[in-house]
């Protein structure tokens, strides 16, 4: 059974969305790449509550002695 390209593309879009979560995006495309849209995750939105990894790293950094 052959699966159409459109069906595969829809599946990949859903799969990608599952890995991304609720972090908002910002378009960072430029005019040089015609036909391509490039997006970046805006991770600073996670700073309020943070993720498990963010909180662990934050505690580690804060526990280190400060340099003069």
PyMOL Python script that loads the backbone (N, CA, C, O; Angstrom):
from pymol import cmd

cmd.read_pdbstr("""\
ATOM      1  N   UNK A   1       0.841  -1.180   0.000  1.00  0.00           N
ATOM      2  CA  UNK A   1       0.000   0.000   0.000  1.00  0.00           C
ATOM      3  C   UNK A   1       0.886   1.243   0.000  1.00  0.00           C
ATOM      4  O   UNK A   1       1.777   1.372   0.839  1.00  0.00           O
ATOM      5  N   UNK A   2       0.646   2.141  -0.924  1.00  0.00           N
ATOM      6  CA  UNK A   2       1.403   3.397  -1.000  1.00  0.00           C
ATOM      7  C   UNK A   2       0.700   4.469  -0.188  1.00  0.00           C
ATOM      8  O   UNK A   2      -0.526   4.575  -0.176  1.00  0.00           O
ATOM      9  N   UNK A   3       1.516   5.255   0.488  1.00  0.00           N
ATOM     10  CA  UNK A   3       0.994   6.369   1.271  1.00  0.00           C
ATOM     11  C   UNK A   3       1.401   7.650   0.564  1.00  0.00           C
ATOM     12  O   UNK A   3       2.554   7.806   0.161  1.00  0.00           O
ATOM     13  N   UNK A   4       0.458   8.558   0.416  1.00  0.00           N
ATOM     14  CA  UNK A   4       0.745   9.796  -0.305  1.00  0.00           C
ATOM     15  C   UNK A   4       1.712  10.674   0.487  1.00  0.00           C
ATOM     16  O   UNK A   4       1.825  10.567   1.709  1.00  0.00           O
ATOM     17  N   UNK A   5       2.395  11.534  -0.238  1.00  0.00           N
ATOM     18  CA  UNK A   5       3.327  12.482   0.376  1.00  0.00           C
ATOM     19  C   UNK A   5       2.597  13.372   1.370  1.00  0.00           C
ATOM     20  O   UNK A   5       3.123  13.656   2.446  1.00  0.00           O
ATOM     21  N   UNK A   6       1.401  13.812   1.025  1.00  0.00           N
ATOM     22  CA  UNK A   6       0.624  14.681   1.905  1.00  0.00           C
ATOM     23  C   UNK A   6       0.305  13.985   3.231  1.00  0.00           C
ATOM     24  O   UNK A   6       0.358  14.607   4.292  1.00  0.00           O
ATOM     25  N   UNK A   7      -0.023  12.706   3.166  1.00  0.00           N
ATOM     26  CA  UNK A   7      -0.314  11.943   4.382  1.00  0.00           C
ATOM     27  C   UNK A   7       0.924  11.840   5.256  1.00  0.00           C
ATOM     28  O   UNK A   7       0.845  12.007   6.473  1.00  0.00           O
ATOM     29  N   UNK A   8       2.076  11.565   4.636  1.00  0.00           N
ATOM     30  CA  UNK A   8       3.327  11.493   5.393  1.00  0.00           C
ATOM     31  C   UNK A   8       3.653  12.839   6.027  1.00  0.00           C
ATOM     32  O   UNK A   8       4.088  12.898   7.177  1.00  0.00           O
ATOM     33  N   UNK A   9       3.446  13.910   5.286  1.00  0.00           N
ATOM     34  CA  UNK A   9       3.747  15.249   5.786  1.00  0.00           C
ATOM     35  C   UNK A   9       2.866  15.591   6.991  1.00  0.00           C
ATOM     36  O   UNK A   9       3.349  16.141   7.981  1.00  0.00           O
ATOM     37  N   UNK A  10       1.591  15.267   6.903  1.00  0.00           N
ATOM     38  CA  UNK A  10       0.686  15.527   8.032  1.00  0.00           C
ATOM     39  C   UNK A  10       1.131  14.752   9.270  1.00  0.00           C
ATOM     40  O   UNK A  10       1.077  15.269  10.385  1.00  0.00           O
ATOM     41  N   UNK A  11       1.567  13.517   9.070  1.00  0.00           N
ATOM     42  CA  UNK A  11       2.040  12.703  10.190  1.00  0.00           C
ATOM     43  C   UNK A  11       3.291  13.323  10.815  1.00  0.00           C
ATOM     44  O   UNK A  11       3.406  13.376  12.040  1.00  0.00           O
ATOM     45  N   UNK A  12       4.216  13.786   9.996  1.00  0.00           N
ATOM     46  CA  UNK A  12       5.439  14.411  10.511  1.00  0.00           C
ATOM     47  C   UNK A  12       5.137  15.699  11.259  1.00  0.00           C
ATOM     48  O   UNK A  12       5.761  15.976  12.283  1.00  0.00           O
ATOM     49  N   UNK A  13       4.192  16.490  10.765  1.00  0.00           N
ATOM     50  CA  UNK A  13       3.820  17.728  11.451  1.00  0.00           C
ATOM     51  C   UNK A  13       3.275  17.424  12.844  1.00  0.00           C
ATOM     52  O   UNK A  13       3.618  18.109  13.807  1.00  0.00           O
ATOM     53  N   UNK A  14       2.435  16.412  12.953  1.00  0.00           N
ATOM     54  CA  UNK A  14       1.882  16.048  14.262  1.00  0.00           C
ATOM     55  C   UNK A  14       2.975  15.507  15.165  1.00  0.00           C
ATOM     56  O   UNK A  14       3.026  15.846  16.347  1.00  0.00           O
ATOM     57  N   UNK A  15       3.840  14.679  14.630  1.00  0.00           N
ATOM     58  CA  UNK A  15       4.930  14.110  15.414  1.00  0.00           C
ATOM     59  C   UNK A  15       5.840  15.217  15.942  1.00  0.00           C
ATOM     60  O   UNK A  15       6.228  15.195  17.110  1.00  0.00           O
ATOM     61  N   UNK A  16       6.179  16.173  15.099  1.00  0.00           N
ATOM     62  CA  UNK A  16       7.007  17.300  15.519  1.00  0.00           C
ATOM     63  C   UNK A  16       6.338  18.104  16.607  1.00  0.00           C
ATOM     64  O   UNK A  16       6.998  18.516  17.561  1.00  0.00           O
ATOM     65  N   UNK A  17       5.052  18.338  16.489  1.00  0.00           N
ATOM     66  CA  UNK A  17       4.315  19.109  17.495  1.00  0.00           C
ATOM     67  C   UNK A  17       4.324  18.391  18.839  1.00  0.00           C
ATOM     68  O   UNK A  17       4.344  19.042  19.884  1.00  0.00           O
ATOM     69  N   UNK A  18       4.310  17.066  18.830  1.00  0.00           N
ATOM     70  CA  UNK A  18       4.343  16.311  20.084  1.00  0.00           C
ATOM     71  C   UNK A  18       5.668  16.500  20.819  1.00  0.00           C
ATOM     72  O   UNK A  18       5.699  16.491  22.049  1.00  0.00           O
ATOM     73  N   UNK A  19       6.750  16.670  20.084  1.00  0.00           N
ATOM     74  CA  UNK A  19       8.059  16.860  20.703  1.00  0.00           C
ATOM     75  C   UNK A  19       8.265  18.289  21.185  1.00  0.00           C
ATOM     76  O   UNK A  19       9.091  18.527  22.066  1.00  0.00           O
ATOM     77  N   UNK A  20       7.544  19.226  20.634  1.00  0.00           N
ATOM     78  CA  UNK A  20       7.767  20.640  20.906  1.00  0.00           C
ATOM     79  C   UNK A  20       7.074  21.088  22.180  1.00  0.00           C
ATOM     80  O   UNK A  20       7.634  21.892  22.924  1.00  0.00           O
ATOM     81  N   UNK A  21       5.896  20.603  22.451  1.00  0.00           N
ATOM     82  CA  UNK A  21       5.170  21.021  23.643  1.00  0.00           C
ATOM     83  C   UNK A  21       4.469  22.349  23.434  1.00  0.00           C
ATOM     84  O   UNK A  21       4.002  22.641  22.333  1.00  0.00           O
ATOM     85  N   UNK A  22       4.391  23.165  24.494  1.00  0.00           N
ATOM     86  CA  UNK A  22       3.642  24.420  24.442  1.00  0.00           C
ATOM     87  C   UNK A  22       4.526  25.647  24.325  1.00  0.00           C
ATOM     88  O   UNK A  22       4.036  26.769  24.453  1.00  0.00           O
ATOM     89  N   UNK A  23       5.809  25.465  24.086  1.00  0.00           N
ATOM     90  CA  UNK A  23       6.713  26.605  23.956  1.00  0.00           C
ATOM     91  C   UNK A  23       6.383  27.373  22.683  1.00  0.00           C
ATOM     92  O   UNK A  23       6.295  26.773  21.611  1.00  0.00           O
ATOM     93  N   UNK A  24       6.198  28.690  22.777  1.00  0.00           N
ATOM     94  CA  UNK A  24       5.873  29.470  21.577  1.00  0.00           C
ATOM     95  C   UNK A  24       7.055  29.568  20.611  1.00  0.00           C
ATOM     96  O   UNK A  24       8.207  29.343  20.981  1.00  0.00           O
ATOM     97  N   UNK A  25       6.737  29.907  19.377  1.00  0.00           N
ATOM     98  CA  UNK A  25       7.735  30.048  18.320  1.00  0.00           C
ATOM     99  C   UNK A  25       7.816  31.480  17.837  1.00  0.00           C
ATOM    100  O   UNK A  25       6.890  32.270  18.019  1.00  0.00           O
ATOM    101  N   UNK A  26       8.937  31.799  17.222  1.00  0.00           N
ATOM    102  CA  UNK A  26       9.124  33.088  16.564  1.00  0.00           C
ATOM    103  C   UNK A  26       9.727  32.789  15.188  1.00  0.00           C
ATOM    104  O   UNK A  26      10.675  32.013  15.072  1.00  0.00           O
ATOM    105  N   UNK A  27       9.173  33.404  14.166  1.00  0.00           N
ATOM    106  CA  UNK A  27       9.718  33.181  12.825  1.00  0.00           C
ATOM    107  C   UNK A  27      11.021  33.956  12.672  1.00  0.00           C
ATOM    108  O   UNK A  27      11.088  35.148  12.972  1.00  0.00           O
ATOM    109  N   UNK A  28      12.057  33.261  12.200  1.00  0.00           N
ATOM    110  CA  UNK A  28      13.366  33.886  12.001  1.00  0.00           C
ATOM    111  C   UNK A  28      13.822  33.764  10.547  1.00  0.00           C
ATOM    112  O   UNK A  28      15.011  33.875  10.248  1.00  0.00           O
ATOM    113  N   UNK A  29      12.870  33.536   9.657  1.00  0.00           N
ATOM    114  CA  UNK A  29      13.179  33.404   8.234  1.00  0.00           C
ATOM    115  C   UNK A  29      13.741  34.708   7.696  1.00  0.00           C
ATOM    116  O   UNK A  29      13.474  35.790   8.218  1.00  0.00           O
ATOM    117  N   UNK A  30      14.518  34.575   6.650  1.00  0.00           N
ATOM    118  CA  UNK A  30      14.979  35.772   5.952  1.00  0.00           C
ATOM    119  C   UNK A  30      14.558  35.679   4.488  1.00  0.00           C
ATOM    120  O   UNK A  30      14.116  34.627   4.027  1.00  0.00           O
ATOM    121  N   UNK A  31      14.694  36.762   3.779  1.00  0.00           N
ATOM    122  CA  UNK A  31      14.250  36.810   2.383  1.00  0.00           C
ATOM    123  C   UNK A  31      15.144  35.997   1.455  1.00  0.00           C
ATOM    124  O   UNK A  31      14.758  35.727   0.317  1.00  0.00           O
ATOM    125  N   UNK A  32      16.312  35.606   1.909  1.00  0.00           N
ATOM    126  CA  UNK A  32      17.254  34.874   1.057  1.00  0.00           C
ATOM    127  C   UNK A  32      16.816  33.439   0.811  1.00  0.00           C
ATOM    128  O   UNK A  32      17.201  32.832  -0.189  1.00  0.00           O
ATOM    129  N   UNK A  33      16.017  32.896   1.712  1.00  0.00           N
ATOM    130  CA  UNK A  33      15.588  31.499   1.582  1.00  0.00           C
ATOM    131  C   UNK A  33      14.131  31.456   1.137  1.00  0.00           C
ATOM    132  O   UNK A  33      13.229  31.154   1.918  1.00  0.00           O
ATOM    133  N   UNK A  34      13.936  31.756  -0.094  1.00  0.00           N
ATOM    134  CA  UNK A  34      12.585  31.808  -0.635  1.00  0.00           C
ATOM    135  C   UNK A  34      11.935  30.430  -0.557  1.00  0.00           C
ATOM    136  O   UNK A  34      12.532  29.425  -0.940  1.00  0.00           O
ATOM    137  N   UNK A  35      10.716  30.402  -0.062  1.00  0.00           N
ATOM    138  CA  UNK A  35       9.978  29.152   0.025  1.00  0.00           C
ATOM    139  C   UNK A  35      10.215  28.376   1.305  1.00  0.00           C
ATOM    140  O   UNK A  35       9.590  27.336   1.513  1.00  0.00           O
ATOM    141  N   UNK A  36      11.100  28.853   2.167  1.00  0.00           N
ATOM    142  CA  UNK A  36      11.370  28.163   3.432  1.00  0.00           C
ATOM    143  C   UNK A  36      11.055  29.091   4.593  1.00  0.00           C
ATOM    144  O   UNK A  36      11.435  30.262   4.588  1.00  0.00           O
ATOM    145  N   UNK A  37      10.368  28.567   5.572  1.00  0.00           N
ATOM    146  CA  UNK A  37      10.110  29.325   6.795  1.00  0.00           C
ATOM    147  C   UNK A  37      10.906  28.667   7.920  1.00  0.00           C
ATOM    148  O   UNK A  37      10.855  27.451   8.103  1.00  0.00           O
ATOM    149  N   UNK A  38      11.631  29.477   8.657  1.00  0.00           N
ATOM    150  CA  UNK A  38      12.449  28.973   9.755  1.00  0.00           C
ATOM    151  C   UNK A  38      11.898  29.553  11.054  1.00  0.00           C
ATOM    152  O   UNK A  38      11.669  30.758  11.159  1.00  0.00           O
ATOM    153  N   UNK A  39      11.689  28.687  12.035  1.00  0.00           N
ATOM    154  CA  UNK A  39      11.145  29.105  13.319  1.00  0.00           C
ATOM    155  C   UNK A  39      12.103  28.709  14.437  1.00  0.00           C
ATOM    156  O   UNK A  39      12.815  27.710  14.336  1.00  0.00           O
ATOM    157  N   UNK A  40      12.109  29.503  15.497  1.00  0.00           N
ATOM    158  CA  UNK A  40      12.913  29.210  16.682  1.00  0.00           C
ATOM    159  C   UNK A  40      11.982  29.138  17.888  1.00  0.00           C
ATOM    160  O   UNK A  40      11.015  29.893  17.989  1.00  0.00           O
ATOM    161  N   UNK A  41      12.290  28.220  18.799  1.00  0.00           N
ATOM    162  CA  UNK A  41      11.507  28.131  20.035  1.00  0.00           C
ATOM    163  C   UNK A  41      11.930  29.257  20.963  1.00  0.00           C
ATOM    164  O   UNK A  41      13.120  29.537  21.109  1.00  0.00           O
ATOM    165  N   UNK A  42      10.959  29.899  21.585  1.00  0.00           N
ATOM    166  CA  UNK A  42      11.246  30.998  22.507  1.00  0.00           C
ATOM    167  C   UNK A  42      11.336  30.399  23.909  1.00  0.00           C
ATOM    168  O   UNK A  42      10.356  30.378  24.654  1.00  0.00           O
ATOM    169  N   UNK A  43      12.522  29.916  24.251  1.00  0.00           N
ATOM    170  CA  UNK A  43      12.707  29.188  25.501  1.00  0.00           C
ATOM    171  C   UNK A  43      12.589  30.060  26.738  1.00  0.00           C
ATOM    172  O   UNK A  43      12.322  29.541  27.822  1.00  0.00           O
ATOM    173  N   UNK A  44      12.781  31.380  26.614  1.00  0.00           N
ATOM    174  CA  UNK A  44      12.707  32.209  27.817  1.00  0.00           C
ATOM    175  C   UNK A  44      11.310  32.225  28.418  1.00  0.00           C
ATOM    176  O   UNK A  44      11.144  32.665  29.556  1.00  0.00           O
ATOM    177  N   UNK A  45      10.305  31.760  27.692  1.00  0.00           N
ATOM    178  CA  UNK A  45       8.969  31.638  28.267  1.00  0.00           C
ATOM    179  C   UNK A  45       8.944  30.558  29.354  1.00  0.00           C
ATOM    180  O   UNK A  45       8.038  30.543  30.187  1.00  0.00           O
ATOM    181  N   UNK A  46       9.920  29.667  29.352  1.00  0.00           N
ATOM    182  CA  UNK A  46       9.983  28.605  30.356  1.00  0.00           C
ATOM    183  C   UNK A  46      10.642  29.065  31.652  1.00  0.00           C
ATOM    184  O   UNK A  46      10.678  28.301  32.616  1.00  0.00           O
ATOM    185  N   UNK A  47      11.160  30.279  31.703  1.00  0.00           N
ATOM    186  CA  UNK A  47      11.916  30.712  32.875  1.00  0.00           C
ATOM    187  C   UNK A  47      11.053  30.912  34.112  1.00  0.00           C
ATOM    188  O   UNK A  47      11.553  30.788  35.230  1.00  0.00           O
ATOM    189  N   UNK A  48       9.775  31.218  33.944  1.00  0.00           N
ATOM    190  CA  UNK A  48       8.907  31.460  35.101  1.00  0.00           C
ATOM    191  C   UNK A  48       8.769  30.191  35.932  1.00  0.00           C
ATOM    192  O   UNK A  48       9.110  30.184  37.115  1.00  0.00           O
ATOM    193  N   UNK A  49       8.280  29.133  35.332  1.00  0.00           N
ATOM    194  CA  UNK A  49       8.134  27.876  36.061  1.00  0.00           C
ATOM    195  C   UNK A  49       9.289  26.953  35.776  1.00  0.00           C
ATOM    196  O   UNK A  49       9.669  26.126  36.605  1.00  0.00           O
ATOM    197  N   UNK A  50       9.838  27.103  34.597  1.00  0.00           N
ATOM    198  CA  UNK A  50      10.970  26.279  34.196  1.00  0.00           C
ATOM    199  C   UNK A  50      10.565  24.842  33.920  1.00  0.00           C
ATOM    200  O   UNK A  50       9.474  24.398  34.277  1.00  0.00           O
ATOM    201  N   UNK A  51      11.459  24.146  33.290  1.00  0.00           N
ATOM    202  CA  UNK A  51      11.263  22.721  33.082  1.00  0.00           C
ATOM    203  C   UNK A  51      12.110  21.998  34.117  1.00  0.00           C
ATOM    204  O   UNK A  51      12.876  22.628  34.846  1.00  0.00           O
ATOM    205  N   UNK A  52      11.979  20.716  34.183  1.00  0.00           N
ATOM    206  CA  UNK A  52      12.767  19.941  35.145  1.00  0.00           C
ATOM    207  C   UNK A  52      14.251  20.181  34.912  1.00  0.00           C
ATOM    208  O   UNK A  52      14.999  20.381  35.869  1.00  0.00           O
ATOM    209  N   UNK A  53      14.688  20.166  33.660  1.00  0.00           N
ATOM    210  CA  UNK A  53      16.110  20.393  33.362  1.00  0.00           C
ATOM    211  C   UNK A  53      16.525  21.805  33.742  1.00  0.00           C
ATOM    212  O   UNK A  53      17.604  21.995  34.304  1.00  0.00           O
ATOM    213  N   UNK A  54      15.695  22.798  33.449  1.00  0.00           N
ATOM    214  CA  UNK A  54      16.027  24.192  33.772  1.00  0.00           C
ATOM    215  C   UNK A  54      16.222  24.378  35.266  1.00  0.00           C
ATOM    216  O   UNK A  54      17.173  25.030  35.697  1.00  0.00           O
ATOM    217  N   UNK A  55      15.330  23.812  36.050  1.00  0.00           N
ATOM    218  CA  UNK A  55      15.406  23.998  37.505  1.00  0.00           C
ATOM    219  C   UNK A  55      16.652  23.338  38.073  1.00  0.00           C
ATOM    220  O   UNK A  55      17.300  23.903  38.954  1.00  0.00           O
ATOM    221  N   UNK A  56      16.994  22.160  37.588  1.00  0.00           N
ATOM    222  CA  UNK A  56      18.197  21.468  38.063  1.00  0.00           C
ATOM    223  C   UNK A  56      19.463  22.236  37.745  1.00  0.00           C
ATOM    224  O   UNK A  56      20.340  22.385  38.597  1.00  0.00           O
ATOM    225  N   UNK A  57      19.558  22.719  36.528  1.00  0.00           N
ATOM    226  CA  UNK A  57      20.730  23.501  36.127  1.00  0.00           C
ATOM    227  C   UNK A  57      20.791  24.795  36.917  1.00  0.00           C
ATOM    228  O   UNK A  57      21.872  25.202  37.343  1.00  0.00           O
ATOM    229  N   UNK A  58      19.667  25.447  37.121  1.00  0.00           N
ATOM    230  CA  UNK A  58      19.639  26.692  37.885  1.00  0.00           C
ATOM    231  C   UNK A  58      20.159  26.453  39.306  1.00  0.00           C
ATOM    232  O   UNK A  58      20.973  27.227  39.809  1.00  0.00           O
ATOM    233  N   UNK A  59      19.689  25.386  39.948  1.00  0.00           N
ATOM    234  CA  UNK A  59      20.151  25.088  41.315  1.00  0.00           C
ATOM    235  C   UNK A  59      21.646  24.798  41.332  1.00  0.00           C
ATOM    236  O   UNK A  59      22.352  25.223  42.247  1.00  0.00           O
ATOM    237  N   UNK A  60      22.129  24.078  40.329  1.00  0.00           N
ATOM    238  CA  UNK A  60      23.562  23.774  40.257  1.00  0.00           C
ATOM    239  C   UNK A  60      24.374  25.058  40.121  1.00  0.00           C
ATOM    240  O   UNK A  60      25.350  25.256  40.844  1.00  0.00           O
ATOM    241  N   UNK A  61      23.979  25.922  39.207  1.00  0.00           N
ATOM    242  CA  UNK A  61      24.708  27.175  38.983  1.00  0.00           C
ATOM    243  C   UNK A  61      24.677  28.035  40.238  1.00  0.00           C
ATOM    244  O   UNK A  61      25.696  28.613  40.616  1.00  0.00           O
ATOM    245  N   UNK A  62      23.537  28.127  40.880  1.00  0.00           N
ATOM    246  CA  UNK A  62      23.425  28.947  42.088  1.00  0.00           C
ATOM    247  C   UNK A  62      24.229  28.375  43.255  1.00  0.00           C
ATOM    248  O   UNK A  62      24.628  29.123  44.148  1.00  0.00           O
ATOM    249  N   UNK A  63      24.470  27.083  43.264  1.00  0.00           N
ATOM    250  CA  UNK A  63      25.211  26.472  44.372  1.00  0.00           C
ATOM    251  C   UNK A  63      26.723  26.651  44.235  1.00  0.00           C
ATOM    252  O   UNK A  63      27.459  26.449  45.201  1.00  0.00           O
ATOM    253  N   UNK A  64      27.184  27.021  43.060  1.00  0.00           N
ATOM    254  CA  UNK A  64      28.623  27.193  42.822  1.00  0.00           C
ATOM    255  C   UNK A  64      29.099  28.494  43.454  1.00  0.00           C
ATOM    256  O   UNK A  64      28.360  29.479  43.471  1.00  0.00           O
ATOM    257  N   UNK A  65      30.340  28.511  43.981  1.00  0.00           N
ATOM    258  CA  UNK A  65      30.874  29.761  44.543  1.00  0.00           C
ATOM    259  C   UNK A  65      31.002  30.835  43.467  1.00  0.00           C
ATOM    260  O   UNK A  65      31.363  30.550  42.325  1.00  0.00           O
ATOM    261  N   UNK A  66      30.709  32.039  43.840  1.00  0.00           N
ATOM    262  CA  UNK A  66      30.809  33.162  42.894  1.00  0.00           C
ATOM    263  C   UNK A  66      32.245  33.639  42.809  1.00  0.00           C
ATOM    264  O   UNK A  66      32.976  33.644  43.800  1.00  0.00           O
ATOM    265  N   UNK A  67      32.638  34.043  41.604  1.00  0.00           N
ATOM    266  CA  UNK A  67      33.974  34.619  41.412  1.00  0.00           C
ATOM    267  C   UNK A  67      33.944  36.091  41.770  1.00  0.00           C
ATOM    268  O   UNK A  67      32.933  36.767  41.578  1.00  0.00           O
ATOM    269  N   UNK A  68      35.060  36.585  42.292  1.00  0.00           N
ATOM    270  CA  UNK A  68      35.138  38.012  42.652  1.00  0.00           C
ATOM    271  C   UNK A  68      35.445  38.849  41.448  1.00  0.00           C
ATOM    272  O   UNK A  68      35.549  40.071  41.556  1.00  0.00           O
TER     273      UNK A  68
END
""", "prot")
cmd.dss("prot")
cmd.show_as("cartoon", "prot")
cmd.util.cbc("prot")
cmd.orient("prot")
